[in-house]
């Protein structure tokens, strides 16, 4: 096992990842052998490497030596807990210190538990099992709190959290942020004709189709209303958003769901409104925009574009720039993405 490559020791019944951080290779080996059947074990021998592994592998549990040269265990733990994306990872300090003051310092830094050296296998395994159980329960509660129960995509709460985060990132990076509003066309007529259970099935099918069109792990699909979905695309320009919008139109069309509530030959379709905002320019460094106002503008531009898609015939995508630079061309299912206009109309 190489100490700095995140090597997997064994498959896990828990499907959990355990990170062991200690500058003593012998201590690492001892702990790894104790835990090899409880999770996929990866290791780091210094604090900086530990933080890199946490960011890339997002372990379910960290066993952390408090006394390390350079970035010590307390600093690692505090850095971890200060990161909203990693703060939920439990940390167990493993140290030769036995004083109550030292233990309290560990808990103050954010640790979930504390094990003193020399370690014994029954104690280490029991405490690791306990922390993994707690982590699994916490993850499930977070999932329930942020997932739409009908469709399985993110809910409005998750969307509201992530759009604020992505706007802050976009402001720092100067990269564009795209937002799509996706609305099932004439969905009330569908419910009236087929009934609400069938309507629920339609919502689930459309959610799967929209999610299938979003191919990057960071792309977010959320159900934000009855038949309305939002798609948040970081680092995405208007032409790139057009590609995704086209895939969404095509994926829903491929469902080939009859919609006899509006016609014998009608099929379920969606309309898509696209808003794009770019927070770039040297002037913004001295006078950064108000993020709340920018979020409102982005939401308004996507909503206005959705309205335009509905007004102009449904089953299409329209786009507006959040800065008010004009309406862009209409995209229909199955059409060439290059036909999407990048000029105002």
Buried (B, 14 or more C-beta within 10 A) or exposed (E): BEBBEBEBBEEBEBEBBBBBBBBEEEBBBBBBEBBBBBBBBBBBBBBEBBBBBBEEEEBBBBBBBBBBEEBBBBBBBEBBBEEEEBEBBBBBBBBEBEEEEBBEBBEEBBBBBBBBBEBEEEEBBEBBBBBBEBBBEEEEEEEEEBBBEEBBBBBBBBBEBBBEEBBBBBBEEEBBBBBBBBBBBBBEBBBEBBEEEEBEEBBBBBBBBBBBBBEEEEBBBBBBEEBBBBBBBBBBBBEBBBBBBBBBBBBBBEBEBBBEBBEEEBBBBBBBBBBBBBBEEEEEEEEEEEBEEBBEBBBBBBBBBBBBBBEEEBBBBBBBBBBEEEBBBBBBBEBEBEEBBEEEE
